Amino acid sequence: MKQQTAVEWFVEQLPIRILNMYQKEIEKAKQMEKKQMIEFAEFVTSYPNKNRNYLGEVLHAKSKYDGAERTVDLLEEYYNET
């Protein structure tokens, strides 16, 4: 089962007549959401040490995503699990 985004969930809740009236806005919201997900993934993969703060203190347990070096690697690993 593919993981559902917030926009996809919201669209499912709307009546057909509302969907038809706001189709352009819905598509724009989906594109904005996709762009935000990619930008976040790029930020995560560009941060050199995700497990420590600026003082070197451990923030959390090592993540299974820490080895992803490229955005596409991170996204592929995430979507292959769902």
C-alpha positions in Angstrom: 0.0 0.0 0.0 1.4 3.4 -1.0 1.7 5.9 1.8 -0.8 8.7 1.4 0.1 12.4 1.7 -1.9 15.0 3.5 -3.2 16.5 0.3 -4.2 13.1 -1.1 -6.1 12.4 2.1 -7.8 15.8 2.1 -8.9 15.4 -1.6 -10.5 12.0 -0.7 -12.7 13.8 1.9 -14.1 16.3 -0.6 -17.3 15.9 -2.5 -17.0 15.6 -6.3 -18.5 19.0 -7.0 -15.9 20.7 -4.8 -13.1 18.6 -6.5 -14.3 19.8 -9.9 -14.4 23.4 -8.8 -10.9 23.4 -7.3 -8.9 21.0 -9.5 -6.2 23.6 -10.4 -5.6 24.5 -6.8 -5.5 20.8 -5.8 -2.9 20.0 -8.4 -0.9 23.0 -7.3 -1.1 21.9 -3.6 0.1 18.4 -4.7 3.1 19.9 -6.5 3.9 22.1 -3.5 3.8 19.2 -1.2 6.1 17.1 -3.5 8.6 20.0 -3.7 8.6 20.3 0.1 9.2 16.6 0.6 12.2 16.7 -1.9 13.6 19.8 -0.2 13.4 18.2 3.2 15.0 15.0 1.9 17.8 17.1 0.4 18.3 18.9 3.7 18.4 15.6 5.7 21.0 14.1 3.3 23.2 17.2 3.3 23.4 17.4 7.0 26.8 15.7 7.8 26.1 14.3 11.3 22.4 13.8 11.9 23.0 12.1 15.3 24.8 14.9 17.1 24.2 18.5 17.9 26.7 21.3 17.6 28.2 20.3 21.0 28.7 16.8 19.8 26.0 15.4 22.1 24.0 12.4 20.8 20.5 13.5 19.8 19.0 10.1 19.0 19.8 6.5 18.1 21.4 6.0 14.7 18.8 6.0 12.0 18.5 3.4 9.2 18.4 6.4 6.8 21.8 7.8 7.9 23.6 5.9 5.2 21.7 7.6 2.4 24.0 10.0 0.6 21.7 11.2 -2.2 18.1 12.4 -2.0 17.0 9.7 -4.5 18.6 7.0 -2.2 16.7 8.3 0.8 13.4 8.5 -1.1 13.8 5.1 -2.7 14.5 3.5 0.7 11.5 5.2 2.2 9.0 4.3 -0.5 10.3 0.7 -0.8 9.3 0.2 2.8 5.7 1.2 2.3 
